[in-house]
Amino acid sequence: MNSKISAPGLIAVLFLLFGIMFSSLVLLKVEPHVPLMVCVIVLGAYGIICGADWKTIEKGLIQGITSGLQPVLILLVIGFVIASWMMSGTVPTLLYYGMDYIQPEWFALSALFITILVSTFTGSSFTTIGTVGVALMGIGQVMDVHPGIAAGAIVCGAFFGDKMSPLSDSTNLSPGIAGVNMFTHIRHMLWTTVPSLAITAVIFFFIGHENAAGNAAELEKIRQTLSSNFPVHPLTLLSPIAVMVLAFRRLPIVPTLLAGVALSIITAFVLVPDLTLAKVASVMQNGLQMQTGNSAVDSIVNKGGLIPMMWSISLIMIALSLGGLIQVLGIFELLLSAIQDKLHKAGNLIAATVASSVGINLLAGEMYLSIMLPGQAFKPQYEKAGVPLKNLSRTLEDAGTLVNPLVPWSVSGAFIAATLNVPVLDYLPFAFMLWLSPLFALFFGFSGIGLGMKRNAEKSKQTAA
């Protein structure tokens, strides 16, 4: 786009946008929708002042929203999944038996590794959080586990699979952008993933044993409430099993989840007495709404539905429109051109990649953009500096895939907050693996450890094997 956008003016505007979001969320503690909309207006106005016409601005807004329609659709279906699993007794059954097998002091560690297992087999953090994650949050709640700790463990485990599973979109996208073999990419990610996960597991071990809680009498009351108000039956587990199997067979996520919803509704008609189509439609629309006489159980099971997901969907659409403006105004390219002459060493390149991916996540809230834009822009710089491209693909995952759920207005952050009912800023301090991985990426970049570079050679050819 031909415009008068200058680097100093743009940097000032970006600092203004960060200031608006920080002061609104941290100081004023308001919902992110309106502040983010103000950021869209400010950036759009700046683009017009610098020479962009309204058609260009409108094009960016529409393209940005269109690019994120898939996660919006997934979010809608997740609302149906949660509602149907509550209604049919799936989540109550998991809660009932989960309280037998998961002890309070081991909850955080158990949640971490259960979600790692599920996300690795499914390749989807959204599927993991929207299914197993909801059940684990319920178990954590009845055991009086801090919501931030419970959500932090679930999110870490879910995004482990999003980063490492060969079935994950991001695990295929990052090496595809960088031009690296996928399994070379996965092996190379172990350098940052293993230490991050190990530290996370150790911390959760100590947190769990220091904060162990759970009143045996209260837990028994909850079990009795669940068994008297819901069908606690092995048949209710058919839906989650079907979802896991279909996801492992790499069927598209939306049909997979819809199949789970259909199976869950059929199960509900078999096990729930006096269930009507009108009741099913109401639950799918508004989520489960019932009074069991136990406030702890009510707060766990009264979830899901189409309408409650609109909070997240509206936030995602505003964030995506901001991302569209960033693209159409050529903001990322302008910032890159200002620093590309300084990117001759591996440490500087990796630091610039981390900063770019994190910055795009903060501005646009879109994980795929945080991988694609820096990947395409920095690939020639890595080749020129002789830094193996597997470092580029690894860093895109460390700072792109894993940072997105730490941003309150991002696609992942909005989804997690709505699904687990825990604000991003509450679980962020406990999502250790997600912010440790970018730090390890920087450490390895500047130390030269784990980069796969040939010694005594300034440049080396990158192979895809």
LINQUIKA-V552578 format. One record per residue. N is the residue number from 1. RES is the residue in one small letter. OMEGA is omega as a letter, one per 20 degrees, with the letter a starting at -180 (* if undefined). Layout:
BEGIN
n=N res=RES omega=OMEGA
n=N res=RES omega=OMEGA
END
This chain:
BEGIN
n=1 res=m omega=r
n=2 res=n omega=a
n=3 res=s omega=a
n=4 res=k omega=r
n=5 res=i omega=r
n=6 res=s omega=a
n=7 res=a omega=r
n=8 res=p omega=r
n=9 res=g omega=a
n=10 res=l omega=r
n=11 res=i omega=r
n=12 res=a omega=r
n=13 res=v omega=r
n=14 res=l omega=r
n=15 res=f omega=r
n=16 res=l omega=r
n=17 res=l omega=r
n=18 res=f omega=r
n=19 res=g omega=r
n=20 res=i omega=a
n=21 res=m omega=a
n=22 res=f omega=a
n=23 res=s omega=a
n=24 res=s omega=a
n=25 res=l omega=a
n=26 res=v omega=a
n=27 res=l omega=a
n=28 res=l omega=r
n=29 res=k omega=r
n=30 res=v omega=r
n=31 res=e omega=a
n=32 res=p omega=a
n=33 res=h omega=a
n=34 res=v omega=r
n=35 res=p omega=r
n=36 res=l omega=r
n=37 res=m omega=r
n=38 res=v omega=r
n=39 res=c omega=r
n=40 res=v omega=a
n=41 res=i omega=a
n=42 res=v omega=a
n=43 res=l omega=r
n=44 res=g omega=r
n=45 res=a omega=r
n=46 res=y omega=r
n=47 res=g omega=r
n=48 res=i omega=r
n=49 res=i omega=a
n=50 res=c omega=r
n=51 res=g omega=r
n=52 res=a omega=r
n=53 res=d omega=a
n=54 res=w omega=a
n=55 res=k omega=r
n=56 res=t omega=r
n=57 res=i omega=a
n=58 res=e omega=r
n=59 res=k omega=r
n=60 res=g omega=r
n=61 res=l omega=a
n=62 res=i omega=r
n=63 res=q omega=r
n=64 res=g omega=r
n=65 res=i omega=a
n=66 res=t omega=a
n=67 res=s omega=a
n=68 res=g omega=a
n=69 res=l omega=r
n=70 res=q omega=r
n=71 res=p omega=r
n=72 res=v omega=r
n=73 res=l omega=r
n=74 res=i omega=a
n=75 res=l omega=r
n=76 res=l omega=a
n=77 res=v omega=r
n=78 res=i omega=r
n=79 res=g omega=r
n=80 res=f omega=a
n=81 res=v omega=a
n=82 res=i omega=a
n=83 res=a omega=a
n=84 res=s omega=r
n=85 res=w omega=r
n=86 res=m omega=a
n=87 res=m omega=a
n=88 res=s omega=a
n=89 res=g omega=a
n=90 res=t omega=a
n=91 res=v omega=r
n=92 res=p omega=r
n=93 res=t omega=r
n=94 res=l omega=r
n=95 res=l omega=a
n=96 res=y omega=a
n=97 res=y omega=r
n=98 res=g omega=r
n=99 res=m omega=r
n=100 res=d omega=a
n=101 res=y omega=r
n=102 res=i omega=r
n=103 res=q omega=a
n=104 res=p omega=a
n=105 res=e omega=r
n=106 res=w omega=a
n=107 res=f omega=a
n=108 res=a omega=a
n=109 res=l omega=r
n=110 res=s omega=r
n=111 res=a omega=r
n=112 res=l omega=a
n=113 res=f omega=r
n=114 res=i omega=a
n=115 res=t omega=r
n=116 res=i omega=a
n=117 res=l omega=a
n=118 res=v omega=a
n=119 res=s omega=r
n=120 res=t omega=r
n=121 res=f omega=a
n=122 res=t omega=a
n=123 res=g omega=a
n=124 res=s omega=r
n=125 res=s omega=a
n=126 res=f omega=r
n=127 res=t omega=a
n=128 res=t omega=a
n=129 res=i omega=a
n=130 res=g omega=a
n=131 res=t omega=a
n=132 res=v omega=a
n=133 res=g omega=r
n=134 res=v omega=r
n=135 res=a omega=r
n=136 res=l omega=r
n=137 res=m omega=r
n=138 res=g omega=r
n=139 res=i omega=r
n=140 res=g omega=a
n=141 res=q omega=a
n=142 res=v omega=r
n=143 res=m omega=r
n=144 res=d omega=r
n=145 res=v omega=r
n=146 res=h omega=a
n=147 res=p omega=r
n=148 res=g omega=r
n=149 res=i omega=r
n=150 res=a omega=a
n=151 res=a omega=r
n=152 res=g omega=r
n=153 res=a omega=a
n=154 res=i omega=a
n=155 res=v omega=r
n=156 res=c omega=a
n=157 res=g omega=a
n=158 res=a omega=a
n=159 res=f omega=r
n=160 res=f omega=r
n=161 res=g omega=r
n=162 res=d omega=a
n=163 res=k omega=a
n=164 res=m omega=a
n=165 res=s omega=r
n=166 res=p omega=r
n=167 res=l omega=a
n=168 res=s omega=r
n=169 res=d omega=a
n=170 res=s omega=r
n=171 res=t omega=r
n=172 res=n omega=a
n=173 res=l omega=a
n=174 res=s omega=r
n=175 res=p omega=r
n=176 res=g omega=r
n=177 res=i omega=a
n=178 res=a omega=a
n=179 res=g omega=a
n=180 res=v omega=r
n=181 res=n omega=a
n=182 res=m omega=a
n=183 res=f omega=r
n=184 res=t omega=r
n=185 res=h omega=a
n=186 res=i omega=r
n=187 res=r omega=a
n=188 res=h omega=r
n=189 res=m omega=r
n=190 res=l omega=r
n=191 res=w omega=a
n=192 res=t omega=a
n=193 res=t omega=a
n=194 res=v omega=r
n=195 res=p omega=r
n=196 res=s omega=a
n=197 res=l omega=a
n=198 res=a omega=r
n=199 res=i omega=r
n=200 res=t omega=a
n=201 res=a omega=r
n=202 res=v omega=r
n=203 res=i omega=r
n=204 res=f omega=r
n=205 res=f omega=a
n=206 res=f omega=r
n=207 res=i omega=a
n=208 res=g omega=a
n=209 res=h omega=r
n=210 res=e omega=a
n=211 res=n omega=a
n=212 res=a omega=a
n=213 res=a omega=r
n=214 res=g omega=r
n=215 res=n omega=a
n=216 res=a omega=a
n=217 res=a omega=a
n=218 res=e omega=r
n=219 res=l omega=r
n=220 res=e omega=r
n=221 res=k omega=r
n=222 res=i omega=r
n=223 res=r omega=r
n=224 res=q omega=r
n=225 res=t omega=r
n=226 res=l omega=a
n=227 res=s omega=a
n=228 res=s omega=a
n=229 res=n omega=a
n=230 res=f omega=r
n=231 res=p omega=r
n=232 res=v omega=a
n=233 res=h omega=r
n=234 res=p omega=a
n=235 res=l omega=a
n=236 res=t omega=a
n=237 res=l omega=r
n=238 res=l omega=a
n=239 res=s omega=r
n=240 res=p omega=r
n=241 res=i omega=r
n=242 res=a omega=r
n=243 res=v omega=a
n=244 res=m omega=a
n=245 res=v omega=a
n=246 res=l omega=r
n=247 res=a omega=r
n=248 res=f omega=r
n=249 res=r omega=r
n=250 res=r omega=r
n=251 res=l omega=r
n=252 res=p omega=a
n=253 res=i omega=a
n=254 res=v omega=r
n=255 res=p omega=r
n=256 res=t omega=a
n=257 res=l omega=r
n=258 res=l omega=r
n=259 res=a omega=r
n=260 res=g omega=r
n=261 res=v omega=a
n=262 res=a omega=a
n=263 res=l omega=r
n=264 res=s omega=r
n=265 res=i omega=r
n=266 res=i omega=r
n=267 res=t omega=r
n=268 res=a omega=r
n=269 res=f omega=r
n=270 res=v omega=a
n=271 res=l omega=a
n=272 res=v omega=a
n=273 res=p omega=r
n=274 res=d omega=r
n=275 res=l omega=a
n=276 res=t omega=r
n=277 res=l omega=r
n=278 res=a omega=r
n=279 res=k omega=r
n=280 res=v omega=a
n=281 res=a omega=r
n=282 res=s omega=r
n=283 res=v omega=r
n=284 res=m omega=a
n=285 res=q omega=a
n=286 res=n omega=a
n=287 res=g omega=r
n=288 res=l omega=r
n=289 res=q omega=a
n=290 res=m omega=r
n=291 res=q omega=a
n=292 res=t omega=a
n=293 res=g omega=r
n=294 res=n omega=a
n=295 res=s omega=r
n=296 res=a omega=r
n=297 res=v omega=r
n=298 res=d omega=a
n=299 res=s omega=r
n=300 res=i omega=a
n=301 res=v omega=a
n=302 res=n omega=a
n=303 res=k omega=r
n=304 res=g omega=r
n=305 res=g omega=a
n=306 res=l omega=a
n=307 res=i omega=a
n=308 res=p omega=r
n=309 res=m omega=a
n=310 res=m omega=r
n=311 res=w omega=a
n=312 res=s omega=a
n=313 res=i omega=r
n=314 res=s omega=r
n=315 res=l omega=r
n=316 res=i omega=a
n=317 res=m omega=r
n=318 res=i omega=r
n=319 res=a omega=r
n=320 res=l omega=r
n=321 res=s omega=r
n=322 res=l omega=r
n=323 res=g omega=r
n=324 res=g omega=r
n=325 res=l omega=r
n=326 res=i omega=r
n=327 res=q omega=a
n=328 res=v omega=r
n=329 res=l omega=r
n=330 res=g omega=a
n=331 res=i omega=a
n=332 res=f omega=a
n=333 res=e omega=r
n=334 res=l omega=r
n=335 res=l omega=r
n=336 res=l omega=a
n=337 res=s omega=a
n=338 res=a omega=a
n=339 res=i omega=a
n=340 res=q omega=r
n=341 res=d omega=a
n=342 res=k omega=a
n=343 res=l omega=a
n=344 res=h omega=a
n=345 res=k omega=a
n=346 res=a omega=a
n=347 res=g omega=r
n=348 res=n omega=r
n=349 res=l omega=a
n=350 res=i omega=r
n=351 res=a omega=r
n=352 res=a omega=r
n=353 res=t omega=r
n=354 res=v omega=a
n=355 res=a omega=a
n=356 res=s omega=a
n=357 res=s omega=r
n=358 res=v omega=a
n=359 res=g omega=r
n=360 res=i omega=r
n=361 res=n omega=a
n=362 res=l omega=a
n=363 res=l omega=a
n=364 res=a omega=r
n=365 res=g omega=a
n=366 res=e omega=a
n=367 res=m omega=a
n=368 res=y omega=r
n=369 res=l omega=a
n=370 res=s omega=r
n=371 res=i omega=a
n=372 res=m omega=a
n=373 res=l omega=r
n=374 res=p omega=a
n=375 res=g omega=r
n=376 res=q omega=a
n=377 res=a omega=a
n=378 res=f omega=a
n=379 res=k omega=r
n=380 res=p omega=a
n=381 res=q omega=r
n=382 res=y omega=r
n=383 res=e omega=a
n=384 res=k omega=a
n=385 res=a omega=r
n=386 res=g omega=r
n=387 res=v omega=a
n=388 res=p omega=a
n=389 res=l omega=r
n=390 res=k omega=r
n=391 res=n omega=r
n=392 res=l omega=a
n=393 res=s omega=r
n=394 res=r omega=a
n=395 res=t omega=r
n=396 res=l omega=r
n=397 res=e omega=a
n=398 res=d omega=a
n=399 res=a omega=r
n=400 res=g omega=a
n=401 res=t omega=a
n=402 res=l omega=a
n=403 res=v omega=a
n=404 res=n omega=r
n=405 res=p omega=r
n=406 res=l omega=a
n=407 res=v omega=a
n=408 res=p omega=a
n=409 res=w omega=r
n=410 res=s omega=r
n=411 res=v omega=a
n=412 res=s omega=a
n=413 res=g omega=r
n=414 res=a omega=r
n=415 res=f omega=a
n=416 res=i omega=a
n=417 res=a omega=a
n=418 res=a omega=a
n=419 res=t omega=a
n=420 res=l omega=r
n=421 res=n omega=r
n=422 res=v omega=r
n=423 res=p omega=a
n=424 res=v omega=a
n=425 res=l omega=r
n=426 res=d omega=a
n=427 res=y omega=a
n=428 res=l omega=a
n=429 res=p omega=a
n=430 res=f omega=r
n=431 res=a omega=a
n=432 res=f omega=a
n=433 res=m omega=a
n=434 res=l omega=r
n=435 res=w omega=r
n=436 res=l omega=a
n=437 res=s omega=r
n=438 res=p omega=r
n=439 res=l omega=r
n=440 res=f omega=r
n=441 res=a omega=r
n=442 res=l omega=r
n=443 res=f omega=a
n=444 res=f omega=a
n=445 res=g omega=a
n=446 res=f omega=r
n=447 res=s omega=a
n=448 res=g omega=a
n=449 res=i omega=r
n=450 res=g omega=r
n=451 res=l omega=a
n=452 res=g omega=a
n=453 res=m omega=r
n=454 res=k omega=r
n=455 res=r omega=r
n=456 res=n omega=r
n=457 res=a omega=a
n=458 res=e omega=a
n=459 res=k omega=r
n=460 res=s omega=a
n=461 res=k omega=r
n=462 res=q omega=r
n=463 res=t omega=a
n=464 res=a omega=a
n=465 res=a omega=*
END
